[in-house]
Amino acid sequence: MLLKQMRYFLSIIDENSFTEAAEKNFISQSAISQALNSLEKELGVKLIERKNRSFSVTTAGEYFYRKSKALINDLEAIKTETVRLGSDQEMNLHIGYISLYAGPELSEAIAEFSSVYPEVNISVRSGTHEELYHGLVSGELDMALNDQRRAFSDDYVNMELKNAECIIEISERNGLSSAERLEVGDLSKLSCIIVSSKEQRDTEAEYYRNILGFNSDFIFAETQEEARLMVTGNRGFLLVEAVGKLPEVSGAIKRIPLFRKNRRVTRKYCIFWQEARTGYYIEEFAEMLRKRLS
C-alpha cells in the first residue's frame, strides 16, 4: 500500500470531489480514480460507493479515513521533528512547576536529561497553577508539572502522575500539632499561609476557600522557604502536597495528614504540554520525570 494512494483517498473525502482532489494533487481525474481502484483492490474492500456523479463512503472507508488521517498527521510530525533535531539550531526547553512542589525529583530528572542531551538549554521557573497555565497557553513554557484544576483538554497532553496526598505543616507550639490527623474544619481559627505572587493572591485564595474548603484568614508568602519560616513562628499553617519525596523540615514543624469528612484530601498531579508543541525532547523529559514521580 502506497502512502500516495492513502493521501489521494483522503483528498477525495476532504474535498468531497474527485475533480477537486485531482486538482489539489496536480494530477488528472483519471489518475486519482485509478489510484483509488488500486487501493481498494489491494485492501479487497470498497471504500467508496459511486452513484452517478456523487459518491458515499462505506463503513470500511470511514474507518480507513480516520486511521489514515491520524497516520498521515503523525508522519508529518515525525518529519518535522526529525528535521528540527537534525538542524544546527539551538535547542531550548522551558519547564514550569507549581510552587507547592519542593521534592528532588525535578532536579534529578533535569540532571539525567542534561547528561543525555547536553545540546538542550533548560530553563525552569515555579509559579501558581494559573501562572503555569497561562505560560503554556502563551508558549512561554513548553511543559509544566501542575495540579489539575480544569477538565482535561484535547489541545493538551495530560500525562497523569498520581494523586498527591495533602499534608498540613504546623508549628509544634500550636495546640493542634499533637493530632494524628486534621479535618479541614479544625483549621478554621488559624491563618492559612499561601505561596503566591502578588498578582495571583486573589485567585489562589478563592481556590483554597471554594475548592479546598478552608474558611481561614489568608496570609501570603513569595516562596516556600518564607512560608515555612511563618509556620515556625506559629503565624499559621501551610498546605503541602506530597507529589514526590518531601524535603526535610525543622523539628519545630509538624506534618499532619489532612482529611475532609473522614476522607484523605488528595490532588491529581500531571505533566502538561500543548499537543501542537509535542516534540522528542518534551516527551523524553516528561518520561524521565514521570518515572521519578509515579
Backbone as CSV, one residue per row, in Angstrom:
resi,resn,N_x,N_y,N_z,CA_x,CA_y,CA_z,C_x,C_y,C_z
1,MET,0.852,-1.195,0.000,0.000,0.000,0.000,0.891,1.250,0.000
2,LEU,0.656,2.159,-0.920,1.466,3.352,-1.028,0.859,4.500,-0.240
3,LEU,1.730,5.274,0.395,1.251,6.450,1.124,0.573,7.435,0.168
4,LYS,1.056,7.466,-1.070,0.464,8.379,-2.048,-1.004,8.029,-2.295
5,GLN,-1.307,6.716,-2.381,-2.697,6.301,-2.559,-3.548,6.726,-1.366
6,MET,-2.979,6.604,-0.188,-3.687,6.994,1.029,-3.972,8.491,1.011
7,ARG,-2.984,9.282,0.612,-3.173,10.736,0.551,-4.245,11.101,-0.487
8,TYR,-4.253,10.411,-1.610,-5.259,10.689,-2.632,-6.655,10.379,-2.091
9,PHE,-6.786,9.257,-1.389,-8.079,8.883,-0.813,-8.548,9.949,0.180
10,LEU,-7.646,10.412,1.030,-8.002,11.452,1.997,-8.454,12.722,1.285
11,SER,-7.788,13.062,0.191,-8.152,14.269,-0.561,-9.551,14.148,-1.149
12,ILE,-9.887,12.960,-1.666,-11.228,12.756,-2.240,-12.296,13.022,-1.189
13,ILE,-12.076,12.494,0.006,-13.061,12.671,1.078,-13.078,14.116,1.557
14,ASP,-11.893,14.694,1.770,-11.822,16.065,2.293,-12.438,17.065,1.322
15,GLU,-12.216,16.865,0.037,-12.727,17.797,-0.974,-14.138,17.431,-1.423
16,ASN,-14.563,16.198,-1.068,-15.881,15.695,-1.481,-16.045,15.755,-3.007
17,SER,-14.928,15.508,-3.690,-14.954,15.610,-5.149,-13.696,14.976,-5.732
18,PHE,-13.867,14.118,-6.753,-12.706,13.560,-7.443,-11.978,14.657,-8.220
19,THR,-12.750,15.535,-8.828,-12.147,16.596,-9.642,-11.290,17.529,-8.793
20,GLU,-11.837,18.004,-7.659,-11.087,18.930,-6.810,-9.910,18.237,-6.127
21,ALA,-10.063,16.954,-5.801,-8.953,16.203,-5.213,-7.814,16.068,-6.210
22,ALA,-8.172,15.831,-7.493,-7.155,15.726,-8.535,-6.411,17.042,-8.709
23,GLU,-7.156,18.162,-8.716,-6.536,19.482,-8.862,-5.618,19.792,-7.674
24,LYS,-6.058,19.423,-6.484,-5.253,19.683,-5.292,-3.923,18.949,-5.341
25,ASN,-3.922,17.758,-5.952,-2.708,16.942,-6.005,-1.978,17.034,-7.339
26,PHE,-2.467,17.939,-8.229,-1.814,18.221,-9.514,-1.708,16.977,-10.397
27,ILE,-2.785,16.182,-10.417,-2.847,15.023,-11.290,-4.206,15.027,-11.984
28,SER,-4.380,14.149,-12.955,-5.643,14.082,-13.674,-6.690,13.339,-12.846
29,GLN,-7.957,13.552,-13.218,-9.031,12.874,-12.503,-8.955,11.367,-12.723
30,SER,-8.563,10.944,-13.915,-8.447,9.513,-14.187,-7.339,8.884,-13.341
31,ALA,-6.253,9.645,-13.123,-5.150,9.117,-12.325,-5.561,8.915,-10.867
32,ILE,-6.341,9.858,-10.322,-6.750,9.717,-8.927,-7.788,8.605,-8.782
33,SER,-8.607,8.410,-9.816,-9.574,7.303,-9.804,-8.835,5.973,-9.856
34,GLN,-7.800,5.884,-10.684,-7.016,4.655,-10.787,-6.306,4.343,-9.469
35,ALA,-5.829,5.397,-8.793,-5.164,5.190,-7.509,-6.136,4.624,-6.484
36,LEU,-7.370,5.147,-6.488,-8.378,4.628,-5.561,-8.726,3.181,-5.894
37,ASN,-8.869,2.869,-7.188,-9.175,1.496,-7.596,-8.078,0.538,-7.148
38,SER,-6.825,0.966,-7.285,-5.702,0.123,-6.873,-5.712,-0.098,-5.365
39,LEU,-6.055,0.949,-4.626,-6.100,0.853,-3.171,-7.201,-0.112,-2.742
40,GLU,-8.377,0.015,-3.346,-9.492,-0.872,-2.994,-9.166,-2.317,-3.375
41,LYS,-8.472,-2.503,-4.516,-8.098,-3.858,-4.938,-7.117,-4.476,-3.958
42,GLU,-6.167,-3.678,-3.501,-5.179,-4.189,-2.545,-5.829,-4.549,-1.219
43,LEU,-6.798,-3.724,-0.749,-7.480,-3.983,0.507,-8.532,-5.080,0.378
44,GLY,-9.072,-5.225,-0.809,-10.104,-6.227,-1.022,-11.474,-5.798,-0.553
45,VAL,-11.670,-4.488,-0.338,-12.965,-3.963,0.107,-13.241,-2.643,-0.618
46,LYS,-14.504,-2.276,-0.661,-14.886,-0.990,-1.217,-14.768,0.091,-0.146
47,LEU,-14.116,1.185,-0.511,-14.008,2.333,0.386,-15.051,3.393,0.033
48,ILE,-15.413,3.440,-1.229,-16.370,4.434,-1.728,-17.384,3.743,-2.650
49,GLU,-18.628,4.099,-2.483,-19.679,3.635,-3.385,-20.033,4.788,-4.331
50,ARG,-19.795,4.578,-5.636,-20.067,5.620,-6.615,-21.543,5.593,-7.030
51,LYS,-22.143,6.775,-7.116,-23.539,6.908,-7.529,-23.622,8.036,-8.558
52,ASN,-23.555,7.639,-9.843,-23.525,8.612,-10.924,-22.380,9.591,-10.706
53,ARG,-22.683,10.870,-10.465,-21.619,11.853,-10.266,-21.303,12.097,-8.797
54,SER,-21.977,11.412,-7.899,-21.701,11.558,-6.469,-21.174,10.239,-5.919
55,PHE,-20.849,10.237,-4.668,-20.364,9.006,-4.029,-20.675,9.069,-2.543
56,SER,-20.636,7.925,-1.899,-20.778,7.835,-0.445,-19.649,6.965,0.090
57,VAL,-19.290,7.205,1.330,-18.189,6.469,1.945,-18.758,5.256,2.676
58,THR,-18.169,4.097,2.458,-18.616,2.885,3.132,-18.151,2.900,4.589
59,THR,-18.667,1.949,5.360,-18.231,1.834,6.759,-16.735,1.572,6.828
60,ALA,-16.265,0.682,5.938,-14.823,0.404,5.886,-14.052,1.658,5.488
61,GLY,-14.638,2.436,4.557,-13.985,3.668,4.127,-13.884,4.700,5.232
62,GLU,-14.924,4.807,6.046,-14.900,5.750,7.171,-13.812,5.371,8.164
63,TYR,-13.709,4.082,8.447,-12.663,3.619,9.367,-11.278,3.904,8.783
64,PHE,-11.110,3.567,7.492,-9.817,3.770,6.848,-9.458,5.250,6.809
65,TYR,-10.462,6.095,6.608,-10.222,7.540,6.578,-9.689,8.032,7.921
66,ARG,-10.371,7.655,9.016,-9.957,8.125,10.345,-8.538,7.683,10.670
67,LYS,-8.253,6.416,10.415,-6.930,5.885,10.741,-5.852,6.462,9.827
68,SER,-6.169,6.636,8.577,-5.200,7.196,7.633,-4.880,8.645,7.962
69,LYS,-5.917,9.394,8.346,-5.733,10.805,8.697,-4.771,10.935,9.871
70,ALA,-4.986,10.095,10.884,-4.113,10.126,12.058,-2.694,9.721,11.689
71,LEU,-2.559,8.701,10.842,-1.233,8.232,10.441,-0.479,9.295,9.654
72,ILE,-1.154,9.926,8.706,-0.500,10.970,7.911,-0.071,12.134,8.793
73,ASN,-0.925,12.527,9.741,-0.563,13.613,10.653,0.653,13.237,11.487
74,ASP,0.696,11.986,11.952,1.848,11.529,12.726,3.116,11.533,11.879
75,LEU,2.997,11.106,10.628,4.164,11.091,9.742,4.690,12.496,9.491
76,GLU,3.775,13.442,9.329,4.197,14.828,9.135,4.906,15.360,10.379
77,ALA,4.372,14.998,11.554,5.004,15.435,12.806,6.382,14.818,12.949
78,ILE,6.506,13.530,12.592,7.810,12.858,12.652,8.803,13.532,11.718
79,LYS,8.356,13.857,10.515,9.233,14.521,9.544,9.712,15.864,10.074
80,THR,8.759,16.663,10.598,9.105,17.993,11.113,10.089,17.907,12.268
81,GLU,9.823,16.977,13.199,10.690,16.855,14.370,12.057,16.325,13.992
82,THR,12.119,15.404,13.027,13.400,14.863,12.588,14.262,15.952,11.965
83,VAL,13.651,16.783,11.126,14.386,17.897,10.505,14.878,18.864,11.573
84,ARG,14.004,19.135,12.566,14.391,20.077,13.618,15.558,19.534,14.434
85,LEU,15.492,18.235,14.768,16.562,17.634,15.570,17.873,17.572,14.807
86,GLY,17.771,17.452,13.477,18.979,17.354,12.669,19.575,18.688,12.280
87,SER,18.902,19.775,12.588,19.413,21.099,12.245,20.389,21.572,13.314
88,ASP,21.057,22.653,13.025,22.048,23.196,13.956,21.464,24.247,14.881
89,GLN,20.143,24.436,14.830,19.556,25.491,15.644,19.649,25.157,17.130
90,GLU,19.718,26.173,17.947,19.826,26.000,19.391,18.533,25.424,19.950
91,MET,18.674,24.423,20.804,17.513,23.774,21.393,17.267,24.314,22.799
92,ASN,16.017,24.612,23.095,15.654,25.122,24.414,14.446,24.361,24.936
93,LEU,14.418,24.157,26.247,13.283,23.509,26.891,12.920,24.328,28.120
94,HIS,11.703,24.881,28.107,11.239,25.747,29.190,10.244,24.970,30.059
95,ILE,10.608,24.768,31.306,9.835,23.912,32.210,9.289,24.735,33.366
96,GLY,8.022,24.519,33.689,7.425,25.169,34.851,6.972,24.137,35.867
97,TYR,6.960,24.513,37.133,6.450,23.614,38.167,5.713,24.430,39.224
98,ILE,4.681,23.828,39.808,3.846,24.530,40.770,4.624,24.798,42.052
99,SER,4.368,25.946,42.657,5.124,26.376,43.842,4.987,25.416,45.013
100,LEU,3.891,24.649,45.076,3.695,23.701,46.172,4.662,22.534,46.115
101,TYR,5.259,22.302,44.954,6.189,21.179,44.804,7.590,21.586,45.253
102,ALA,8.221,20.704,46.048,9.564,21.035,46.527,10.450,19.799,46.624
103,GLY,10.081,18.710,45.939,10.841,17.474,46.021,12.089,17.492,45.154
104,PRO,12.903,16.428,45.246,14.150,16.350,44.479,13.980,15.789,43.071
105,GLU,12.792,15.270,42.755,12.624,14.531,41.503,12.842,15.394,40.261
106,LEU,12.395,16.645,40.314,12.553,17.517,39.156,14.029,17.773,38.858
107,SER,14.783,18.106,39.885,16.214,18.366,39.673,16.946,17.095,39.229
108,GLU,16.517,15.944,39.742,17.131,14.679,39.318,16.848,14.402,37.847
109,ALA,15.606,14.675,37.421,15.259,14.469,36.009,16.038,15.431,35.114
110,ILE,16.209,16.663,35.563,16.973,17.645,34.784,18.420,17.193,34.646
111,ALA,18.994,16.683,35.741,20.381,16.219,35.691,20.536,15.054,34.718
112,GLU,19.597,14.113,34.760,19.654,12.972,33.837,19.491,13.427,32.392
113,PHE,18.495,14.291,32.169,18.233,14.765,30.809,19.441,15.513,30.244
114,SER,20.041,16.362,31.061,21.181,17.170,30.604,22.392,16.306,30.274
115,SER,22.543,15.183,30.991,23.667,14.302,30.700,23.476,13.557,29.383
116,VAL,22.209,13.281,29.040,21.904,12.567,27.798,21.824,13.527,26.617
117,TYR,21.276,14.731,26.852,21.074,15.710,25.784,21.735,17.037,26.169
118,PRO,23.049,17.089,26.177,23.747,18.320,26.600,23.520,19.488,25.656
119,GLU,23.022,19.206,24.440,22.800,20.280,23.469,21.555,21.112,23.777
120,VAL,20.735,20.665,24.732,19.485,21.353,25.048,19.674,22.277,26.242
121,ASN,19.304,23.539,26.078,19.342,24.502,27.175,18.027,24.434,27.944
122,ILE,18.110,24.201,29.259,16.918,24.072,30.086,16.764,25.294,30.973
123,SER,15.561,25.863,30.974,15.229,26.922,31.917,14.039,26.457,32.743
124,VAL,14.026,26.813,34.016,12.999,26.333,34.938,12.459,27.507,35.735
125,ARG,11.136,27.497,35.961,10.555,28.515,36.823,9.354,27.928,37.551
126,SER,9.099,28.432,38.735,7.940,27.992,39.513,6.840,29.045,39.408
127,GLY,5.638,28.647,39.803,4.521,29.587,39.772,3.266,28.960,40.333
128,THR,2.229,29.759,40.428,0.931,29.234,40.839,0.339,28.422,39.684
129,HIS,-0.741,27.735,39.970,-1.407,26.964,38.928,-1.753,27.849,37.730
130,GLU,-2.351,29.005,37.979,-2.777,29.883,36.900,-1.595,30.443,36.116
131,GLU,-0.512,30.769,36.800,0.666,31.289,36.108,1.239,30.239,35.166
132,LEU,1.273,28.993,35.613,1.779,27.928,34.750,0.841,27.686,33.572
133,TYR,-0.458,27.707,33.846,-1.441,27.510,32.779,-1.275,28.574,31.693
134,HIS,-1.178,29.833,32.090,-1.033,30.905,31.108,0.322,30.838,30.413
135,GLY,1.330,30.311,31.104,2.634,30.114,30.469,2.563,29.092,29.346
136,LEU,1.788,28.037,29.541,1.598,27.044,28.478,0.798,27.627,27.315
137,VAL,-0.266,28.356,27.643,-1.116,28.937,26.602,-0.329,29.912,25.728
138,SER,0.503,30.729,26.363,1.256,31.745,25.630,2.471,31.182,24.908
139,GLY,2.872,29.967,25.268,4.058,29.386,24.668,5.340,29.720,25.393
140,GLU,5.250,30.457,26.502,6.446,30.767,27.283,6.995,29.516,27.954
141,LEU,6.119,28.552,28.234,6.532,27.273,28.806,6.268,26.161,27.795
142,ASP,7.192,25.223,27.706,6.988,24.053,26.861,6.185,22.982,27.593
143,MET,6.362,22.905,28.904,5.676,21.885,29.693,5.611,22.336,31.139
144,ALA,4.702,21.730,31.907,4.541,22.146,33.300,4.124,20.972,34.169
145,LEU,4.717,20.901,35.357,4.283,19.990,36.411,3.276,20.770,37.240
146,ASN,2.013,20.318,37.217,0.953,21.134,37.809,-0.149,20.238,38.341
147,ASP,-0.958,20.783,39.263,-2.125,20.026,39.710,-3.276,20.283,38.745
148,GLN,-4.249,19.383,38.748,-5.383,19.512,37.826,-6.500,20.308,38.485
149,ARG,-6.839,21.435,37.892,-7.955,22.248,38.381,-8.993,22.473,37.292
150,ARG,-8.681,22.089,36.068,-9.600,22.206,34.947,-9.848,20.828,34.353
151,ALA,-10.942,20.697,33.604,-11.185,19.461,32.859,-10.089,19.312,31.810
152,PHE,-9.666,18.083,31.558,-8.642,17.843,30.555,-9.111,18.331,29.189
153,SER,-8.176,18.892,28.440,-8.472,19.408,27.101,-7.735,18.580,26.060
154,ASP,-8.388,18.329,24.915,-7.746,17.599,23.827,-6.617,18.397,23.193
155,ASP,-6.553,19.691,23.489,-5.471,20.522,22.953,-4.161,20.302,23.704
156,TYR,-4.228,19.568,24.807,-3.041,19.357,25.639,-2.806,17.870,25.872
157,VAL,-1.546,17.531,26.011,-1.193,16.201,26.517,-1.256,16.290,28.030
158,ASN,-1.995,15.381,28.645,-2.183,15.385,30.097,-1.623,14.085,30.658
159,MET,-0.337,14.064,30.955,0.296,12.853,31.470,0.031,12.756,32.975
160,GLU,-0.893,11.883,33.353,-1.261,11.762,34.759,-0.156,11.076,35.551
161,LEU,0.139,11.612,36.723,1.201,11.080,37.562,0.647,10.339,38.773
162,LYS,-0.024,11.069,39.651,-0.500,10.454,40.880,-1.464,11.397,41.586
163,ASN,-2.175,10.850,42.553,-2.975,11.669,43.457,-2.101,12.001,44.667
164,ALA,-1.689,13.245,44.741,-0.808,13.671,45.827,-1.606,13.858,47.113
165,GLU,-1.123,13.288,48.204,-1.790,13.432,49.497,-1.476,14.795,50.105
166,CYS,-2.513,15.447,50.621,-2.352,16.773,51.213,-1.959,16.646,52.686
167,ILE,-1.012,17.476,53.081,-0.460,17.449,54.434,-0.428,18.872,54.977
168,ILE,-0.706,18.999,56.259,-0.629,20.307,56.920,0.682,20.410,57.683
169,GLU,1.430,21.486,57.433,2.612,21.793,58.235,2.214,22.853,59.251
170,ILE,2.512,22.578,60.501,2.064,23.439,61.590,3.149,23.510,62.650
171,SER,3.219,24.618,63.364,4.237,24.780,64.402,4.009,23.788,65.538
172,GLU,5.114,23.251,66.075,4.994,22.335,67.205,4.436,23.046,68.435
173,ARG,4.463,24.376,68.448,3.925,25.134,69.579,2.410,25.301,69.500
174,ASN,1.841,24.933,68.344,0.398,25.044,68.199,-0.292,23.849,68.859
175,GLY,-1.414,24.091,69.470,-2.126,23.036,70.184,-2.579,21.881,69.302
176,LEU,-2.702,22.113,67.980,-3.135,21.046,67.080,-2.000,20.141,66.618
177,SER,-0.786,20.476,67.000,0.372,19.750,66.470,0.464,18.311,66.969
178,SER,-0.244,17.982,68.017,-0.193,16.616,68.547,-1.233,15.699,67.892
179,ALA,-2.077,16.256,67.034,-3.130,15.454,66.393,-2.521,14.486,65.384
180,GLU,-3.118,13.296,65.273,-2.669,12.316,64.292,-3.198,12.648,62.902
181,ARG,-4.319,13.348,62.823,-4.902,13.796,61.575,-5.710,15.058,61.840
182,LEU,-5.881,15.860,60.808,-6.658,17.092,60.934,-7.740,17.145,59.873
183,GLU,-8.935,17.553,60.290,-10.009,17.835,59.351,-9.895,19.297,58.897
184,VAL,-10.370,19.577,57.702,-10.332,20.945,57.193,-10.968,21.911,58.192
185,GLY,-12.075,21.510,58.798,-12.767,22.376,59.747,-11.981,22.667,61.009
186,ASP,-11.022,21.794,61.370,-10.210,22.014,62.569,-9.328,23.247,62.446
187,LEU,-9.110,23.696,61.213,-8.140,24.757,60.949,-8.784,26.127,60.751
188,SER,-10.080,26.223,60.987,-10.817,27.454,60.671,-10.363,28.667,61.480
189,LYS,-9.809,28.447,62.669,-9.393,29.565,63.517,-7.926,29.939,63.318
190,LEU,-7.244,29.232,62.430,-5.839,29.519,62.155,-5.697,30.180,60.784
191,SER,-4.688,30.989,60.609,-4.418,31.601,59.307,-3.801,30.555,58.372
192,CYS,-4.250,30.606,57.129,-3.720,29.710,56.100,-2.654,30.461,55.313
193,ILE,-1.458,29.905,55.268,-0.349,30.532,54.547,-0.342,30.007,53.110
194,ILE,-0.374,30.906,52.143,-0.398,30.530,50.731,0.841,31.090,50.042
195,VAL,1.523,30.221,49.292,2.663,30.668,48.497,2.137,31.163,47.156
196,SER,2.295,32.456,46.900,1.732,33.029,45.682,2.382,34.371,45.373
197,SER,2.423,34.686,44.077,2.845,36.029,43.692,1.722,37.003,44.046
198,LYS,2.038,38.278,44.088,1.044,39.287,44.450,-0.115,39.292,43.452
199,GLU,0.201,39.054,42.173,-0.822,39.128,41.135,-1.848,37.994,41.247
200,GLN,-1.456,36.884,41.835,-2.323,35.705,41.868,-2.947,35.445,43.242
201,ARG,-2.777,36.357,44.183,-3.260,36.106,45.541,-4.774,35.893,45.605
202,ASP,-5.528,36.726,44.930,-6.987,36.591,44.976,-7.440,35.271,44.363
203,THR,-6.820,34.899,43.255,-7.181,33.646,42.588,-6.868,32.444,43.459
204,GLU,-5.688,32.461,44.097,-5.302,31.342,44.956,-6.194,31.267,46.197
205,ALA,-6.514,32.409,46.776,-7.378,32.416,47.958,-8.760,31.864,47.621
206,GLU,-9.263,32.216,46.442,-10.565,31.702,46.018,-10.529,30.184,45.874
207,TYR,-9.437,29.667,45.323,-9.288,28.216,45.174,-9.244,27.529,46.538
208,TYR,-8.454,28.053,47.454,-8.337,27.464,48.794,-9.684,27.501,49.524
209,ARG,-10.424,28.575,49.301,-11.702,28.734,50.014,-12.815,27.887,49.379
210,ASN,-12.971,27.994,48.060,-14.125,27.381,47.400,-13.914,25.927,46.989
211,ILE,-12.705,25.553,46.705,-12.435,24.183,46.253,-11.918,23.314,47.384
212,LEU,-10.936,23.818,48.127,-10.373,23.020,49.218,-11.179,23.146,50.507
213,GLY,-11.963,24.212,50.625,-12.873,24.337,51.766,-12.323,25.017,52.992
214,PHE,-11.222,25.768,52.875,-10.663,26.463,54.029,-11.425,27.773,54.283
215,ASN,-11.904,27.951,55.494,-12.604,29.187,55.876,-11.720,30.058,56.765
216,SER,-10.436,29.949,56.564,-9.471,30.678,57.393,-9.201,32.068,56.820
217,ASP,-8.499,32.867,57.630,-7.880,34.067,57.082,-6.667,33.617,56.278
218,PHE,-6.292,34.408,55.278,-5.152,34.029,54.441,-4.023,35.041,54.587
219,ILE,-2.813,34.519,54.703,-1.617,35.343,54.638,-0.730,34.746,53.553
220,PHE,0.148,35.572,52.971,0.842,35.136,51.764,2.350,35.203,51.921
221,ALA,2.995,34.276,51.218,4.458,34.240,51.162,4.866,34.133,49.698
222,GLU,6.026,34.656,49.374,6.517,34.600,47.996,7.142,33.252,47.670
223,THR,7.717,32.577,48.687,8.392,31.297,48.470,8.020,30.317,49.576
224,GLN,8.300,29.043,49.334,8.050,28.041,50.368,8.948,28.261,51.571
225,GLU,10.167,28.714,51.327,11.083,28.968,52.447,10.508,30.035,53.378
226,GLU,9.991,31.102,52.791,9.378,32.163,53.588,8.147,31.633,54.318
227,ALA,7.352,30.798,53.638,6.147,30.245,54.253,6.503,29.376,55.459
228,ARG,7.555,28.580,55.352,7.935,27.697,56.458,8.485,28.496,57.643
229,LEU,9.106,29.622,57.367,9.519,30.484,58.467,8.300,31.020,59.212
230,MET,7.240,31.329,58.470,5.990,31.758,59.101,5.404,30.639,59.955
231,VAL,5.464,29.407,59.441,4.960,28.262,60.211,5.764,28.099,61.491
232,THR,7.077,28.176,61.369,7.940,28.048,62.547,7.588,29.096,63.596
233,GLY,7.246,30.298,63.140,6.868,31.371,64.062,5.429,31.278,64.527
234,ASN,4.736,30.189,64.177,3.353,29.926,64.604,2.384,31.006,64.108
235,ARG,2.626,31.501,62.889,1.731,32.504,62.326,0.546,31.874,61.600
236,GLY,0.628,30.573,61.313,-0.446,29.895,60.603,0.004,28.521,60.150
237,PHE,-0.798,27.900,59.298,-0.464,26.570,58.782,-0.211,26.655,57.282
238,LEU,0.547,25.687,56.778,0.883,25.628,55.362,0.403,24.303,54.791
239,LEU,-0.341,24.363,53.704,-0.753,23.155,52.994,0.352,22.743,52.028
240,VAL,0.789,21.489,52.121,1.749,20.952,51.158,1.143,19.698,50.536
241,GLU,1.573,19.398,49.321,1.055,18.244,48.594,2.213,17.313,48.291
242,ALA,2.103,16.069,48.743,3.184,15.098,48.602,3.212,14.548,47.182
243,VAL,3.729,15.357,46.266,3.840,14.931,44.871,4.921,13.874,44.743
244,GLY,6.060,14.140,45.340,7.163,13.197,45.376,7.669,13.117,46.801
245,LYS,8.972,12.997,46.934,9.579,12.943,48.266,9.625,14.342,48.848
246,LEU,9.016,14.529,50.022,9.027,15.842,50.659,10.393,16.133,51.272
247,PRO,10.838,17.380,51.212,12.117,17.731,51.829,12.004,17.705,53.353
248,GLU,13.125,17.495,54.003,13.148,17.528,55.462,12.860,18.947,55.948
249,VAL,12.196,19.035,57.104,11.916,20.341,57.696,12.426,20.377,59.128
250,SER,12.465,21.572,59.659,12.906,21.775,61.037,12.035,20.984,62.004
251,GLY,12.634,20.575,63.117,11.878,19.869,64.153,10.807,20.739,64.775
252,ALA,10.864,22.043,64.497,9.838,22.951,65.024,8.549,22.885,64.214
253,ILE,8.566,22.116,63.121,7.387,21.984,62.264,6.890,20.540,62.301
254,LYS,5.601,20.374,62.485,4.977,19.059,62.461,4.160,18.905,61.183
255,ARG,4.200,17.705,60.630,3.418,17.392,59.440,2.284,16.444,59.812
256,ILE,1.057,16.830,59.433,-0.126,16.063,59.833,-1.014,15.842,58.613
257,PRO,-1.484,14.600,58.369,-2.358,14.325,57.223,-3.653,15.135,57.299
258,LEU,-4.123,15.591,56.124,-5.344,16.391,56.056,-6.508,15.544,55.540
259,PHE,-7.661,15.655,56.231,-8.878,14.930,55.853,-10.026,15.921,55.689
260,ARG,-11.022,15.508,54.907,-12.278,16.240,54.823,-13.407,15.217,54.844
261,LYS,-14.272,15.341,55.847,-15.366,14.389,56.043,-14.841,12.954,56.089
262,ASN,-13.759,12.788,56.859,-13.141,11.474,57.108,-12.501,10.855,55.867
263,ARG,-12.272,11.645,54.822,-11.591,11.139,53.638,-10.312,11.932,53.413
264,ARG,-9.242,11.236,53.083,-7.962,11.886,52.866,-8.073,12.856,51.683
265,VAL,-7.593,14.072,51.872,-7.624,15.078,50.808,-6.444,14.831,49.872
266,THR,-6.734,14.707,48.586,-5.689,14.496,47.586,-5.895,15.453,46.415
267,ARG,-4.838,15.669,45.664,-4.913,16.468,44.448,-4.223,15.701,43.331
268,LYS,-4.827,15.689,42.136,-4.244,14.979,40.999,-3.164,15.830,40.341
269,TYR,-2.003,15.230,40.147,-0.882,15.918,39.500,-0.607,15.324,38.126
270,CYS,-0.226,16.204,37.207,0.047,15.807,35.825,1.231,16.601,35.285
271,ILE,1.771,16.109,34.191,2.681,16.896,33.369,1.871,17.306,32.141
272,PHE,1.816,18.592,31.883,1.013,19.125,30.793,1.910,19.750,29.720
273,TRP,1.498,19.610,28.457,2.086,20.418,27.385,1.108,20.467,26.220
274,GLN,1.257,21.479,25.387,0.372,21.637,24.237,0.590,20.503,23.242
275,GLU,-0.506,19.894,22.789,-0.423,18.817,21.800,0.326,19.286,20.560
276,ALA,0.069,20.537,20.151,0.690,21.059,18.933,2.194,21.260,19.086
277,ARG,2.681,21.327,20.323,4.109,21.553,20.557,4.846,20.263,20.917
278,THR,4.145,19.140,20.828,4.770,17.866,21.168,6.038,17.661,20.354
279,GLY,7.105,17.289,21.024,8.368,17.033,20.355,9.173,15.998,21.114
280,TYR,10.228,15.553,20.506,11.052,14.472,21.068,11.578,14.821,22.453
281,TYR,12.128,16.030,22.610,12.728,16.397,23.889,11.671,16.539,24.987
282,ILE,10.528,17.091,24.647,9.453,17.214,25.632,9.027,15.841,26.114
283,GLU,8.829,14.916,25.182,8.387,13.574,25.548,9.451,12.846,26.364
284,GLU,10.704,13.017,25.998,11.786,12.365,26.727,11.876,12.878,28.164
285,PHE,11.825,14.201,28.328,11.922,14.744,29.683,10.710,14.351,30.507
286,ALA,9.521,14.402,29.915,8.306,14.036,30.637,8.380,12.602,31.148
287,GLU,8.914,11.705,30.326,9.018,10.303,30.742,10.028,10.135,31.882
288,MET,11.132,10.870,31.820,12.110,10.810,32.900,11.511,11.275,34.218
289,LEU,10.751,12.377,34.144,10.133,12.911,35.358,9.021,11.996,35.857
290,ARG,8.252,11.435,34.932,7.166,10.529,35.323,7.675,9.340,36.111
291,LYS,8.781,8.761,35.664,9.324,7.594,36.347,9.707,7.903,37.796
292,ARG,10.117,9.143,38.024,10.517,9.508,39.391,9.331,9.853,40.285
293,LEU,8.266,10.317,39.675,7.136,10.780,40.473,6.007,9.761,40.601
294,SER,5.956,8.789,39.709,4.853,7.828,39.726,5.059,6.770,40.811
